Amino acid sequence: MARCRKCRRKKADVFIPHHRLPLCEEHFLEWFEEYLARTVKKFKMFSPKAKILVAISGGKDSLVLWKALNNLGYHTEGLFVDLGIEDFSLISRRVAENFAEELDRPLHVVSIAKEIGLTIPDLKSRTKKYCSLCGSIKRYFFNRFARQNNFDVLVTGHNLDDEASSLLSNTINWQLKYLARKYPVLPEGNGFVRKAKPLCRFTAFEIKEYARLQKIEYLTERCPLSPEATRLVYAELMDELEEKMPGTKIRFYMDYLRKVYPIFNKQVEDFLDRPLTQCEFCGEPAVSSPCFVCKLKAEAKA
């Protein structure tokens, strides 16, 4: 391993391929947090005094994001949505709660069993689309909690690998409504809070190294109910390209944001399936009223 590019004294602990940057432990952690601060500033995600809600899953991305934002001095609180997936949810919640205690920051918990009367395993027995429904449920409760508790922004741990592989998938399948909203920050409006993805320029490798050096204990198991076959195909394709041509992911993603996103975004309303309304029961934005969550609540009570 080469010497650290920054101090020139210590041996490098981490080599970042697409930056061609060898760094020691101290200067990698410093680089990571500085790069995060520059990403927030570049995309005007939120102000230094913003009240930030971090979507917490117990995985490395969300915990690293929370740790780094906290180290940068931001006011952060976490929200964990308990999906009721037996041991997986129990372990995820325990990891999140332990981390919040170490960080000395508040962690809020929403249980869908209490809120809806159903868990994700219950939904699996009712529909083949339980995976996408699970994602919609999480987004619903993250948005509702942030809105009701006056947070300025909701941040998620989506990283460069996530963004590049989903961009490839949406481009190959011409998912125009997703391409038109494929940006690291989405403004508030129509009942939605402001959303941001501060880790959008970080690879999974860089995030994993930050977690290792900061000794962050995170959940490594994947959701036992998630097939993920299609998503993994696109992720593996991007990994293969990155291995042969380092920097492919960041170029693909950043060039899209610079050159293509502005064109799609001008016509975003044309790509939406239906205009949004407001649920008459819960007040959340929805394509129809009652919204899908309120319908699930009614089904659970029936």
N, C-alpha and C positions, 0 to 999 in steps of 0.2 A: 504494500500500500504506500502511496506517495505521501509527501509532507503536506500539511494543511496549507492551502493557498493563502489563507488570511494571515496566520501568525508565522508561517515558514519554520516553526520550531518543532511542534508536535507532529506525530504521525497521524495521518487522516483516519478517522473512524468510519467515515461515510464518503462514498463517491457518488455524485449525482450525474448520471450519464448525459442527459440532454443539456445540462449546463457545463459539462466537462469540468466539474468542480469537486476537488477533494477537500474535505474539511474535518477538523478534529471535533471532538464532542462539544466543547464549549462554543466553537464558532458555527457548527451546524445548527445548534439550538438557537443561536443568535440570528443566523441567516433565516431559519424557518419563520421566526416571529417577525422579523423585519419584512420578509417577503409577504407574509400574511397582512401586515399593516399596509404595505404598498398595494396589495390586491384590493383591500377595502377602500383605499383612497382612489385607486384607478377607476373603479366602477361606481364610486360614490354610494357605497352600500349603506352606511350609517355614520352618524356623527360621533365624536368622542364621548358625548354625554348621553347617548341613546340608551334606552332601557331595552335590553336584548333578551329574547327568549330562545334558548338553544334546544332544538329537538333532540332528545337523548334516546338512544336505543340500547346502549351498553356495549356497542361495538367500538372499534378503534377510532373511526372517523369522528363520531360525535363527541367522544371523550377527549380526543386530541384537540378538536376545535374549541371545546369548552375551556380546557387547560390553557391553550395559547391565548385566547381572547382574555381570559382572566389575568394572565401574566402581562398582557399589554395594558391592563388597567381599565378594561371595559366593565360596565355594570351588567352582569349576566345572571340569569336564573335558568334552571333546566326544567323540561317537561318530559315525563316518561308516560307513554300510553300503554297500559297493560292490556294485552290482547287476549289473555286467558288461554294461551297455548301451553298448558300444563307446565312441565318442568322448564321448558325453554323460557317462558315468560317469567317464571319465578326466579331463575338464575339471572336473567337479564336485569330484572328489577333490583336484585340484590347487588349486582355489580354497579349499577347506576347509583344506588343509595350509598354504597361504600365510597364511591368516587366523590360524590357530592359532599360527604362528610369530610373527606381528606381535603377537598378544595375549600371547604367552609362556605359553600354557596347553597342557596335553597334549591331543592328538587321537588317539583310538584308531580303528583301522580294522578292520572285519570284512568279508571277501570271501565272498559266497555261493557263488562258484565253488569256493573252497577248502573251505567249510563243507558245502555240499550236493553239489557236483559238477555243478551246473546254473546257468545264468544266466537272467535274465528273458527274453532273446530265445529261449532254449531252451524256456522254458515257453510263450511265445507260440505256438509251433508245435504245442503239445500241447493247449491249452485256450483257449476264448474268454473265460474269466474270469481271464485273466492279470493284469489291472489290479488287481482286488481281491485276488488271490493275492499280488501284489507287496507290497501294503499289509500283508497278514497276515505275510509273511516279515519285513518291516522291523520290525513290532511285536514279533515273536518274538525277533529278535536284540537289539533295544533292551532288552526286558525281561530276557532271559537275561543279557546283559552287566551290566546294572545290579544284578541279583540276585547274580550270582556275584562281583561286585567290591564289594559292600557299599555301594552308593550309597543315600542316604536317599530320593532322589526322582529321577524322570526327567521332564525338562521338554521340551516341544515348542513350535514357533513358530506354532501356530495363532492367527490373528488374528481380529478382530471380523468382518471380511468372510467369512472361512471359517465361523465359528460361526453367523452369521446366515443364510447361504445354506444350510448343511447343516440348520439348524433348520427352515427353510422347507420344504426337501425332505422331511425326516423327518415333518413335520406334515402336509403334503399327502398323503403316502403312508402315514400312520399307522404309522410304524416304531416301535412302542411300546418294543421292547427298547433302541433307541438313545435315544429320548426319556427313558427312565428313567435313563440314565447320562449324559445331556447336562449335564455340570457341569464347571467349570474345574479341579477337583481330584478325583481318585479315590483313595480310601484303599488302602493295601497290604492284601493278604490273598489266600488261595487260590493262592499262588505268584506273584501279581502284585506288582510294586513300586508304590510310590506314584507317581502321575502328576499333572502340573500343566501348565496352559496360561497362563503369566504375561502373554502378549500378548492375552488374550481381549477386553480392552476397547480395544484400539488398532486403528484402521483401517489398511488397506494403505497409504493415503496418508501417514499419520503415520509409519509404519515406513520408508517410502521416503525421506521427508524426513530422518529421523534418519540413515539410511544415507548420504544425500547429504552432510549436514553433517559426519558423522564420516569421510567419504571411505572408506567401506567398499566394496570391490570384491566384487561378488556375481554369481552366475550368473543371467542373464536368460532363457535358453532354457528352454522347457518340455520335459518328457520326450517324445522323438520317438515313443514307443510308446503314449502316452496319448491316447485319443480325447477324453475330457472333455466331450463334447457336452452331456450331461444336466446335469452339474455347472455348466457355464457358463450354461445357461438360467436356473437359480435365482440365480446370481451377478448376471447382468444384470438380472433382475427387482428384486433388492434394490438394485442401483446406481441403477436408474430411480426407485425409491421414495425413496431417499436424496437424489437430486438435487432432486426436487420437494419433499420434506419432510425437511430436514436433521435428523438425530437419530433417524431411523426404525430404523436398525440397532441402535443401542445400547438404545433403548426396547424393541424387539421381544425382544432377547436378555435384557436384565436383567429385564424383566417376566416372561419365561418362568422364569428362575431363581427369582424371588421368589414367583410365584403358581402356577405349574403344575408345576415340577420336584418340589416336595415331595410332591405328590399321586402322581405317577408313581413316584417313588423308593420309596414305601412298599410298592409292589407289584412291585418290580423282579424278584424271583424268579419271579413268575407269567408274566413276559414272555420269559424265557429259553427258547431252543429245547430245550436239554438241560442237565442239571446238569454242572458241570465235574469232570473227574477229573485224574489226573496221568499224564503219559506215562511208561511203564515203562522207556523207553530213555534219555531225556534229562532227565526230571524236571520238565519245564515243564508248566504248566496246559494242558489240552486237553479237547475234547469227547469224544474217544475215544483209545484207546491201541493202536498207536503214533500220535503226533500227526502232523499233515500234513507237517511238516518232516522227521521221521524216515521217513515214507513216501516223500517225494521223494528222500531219501538212498538208500533201498533201490532205488528205480527207477533212479537214476543208476548204481548199481553193477551192476544186472541186465544 
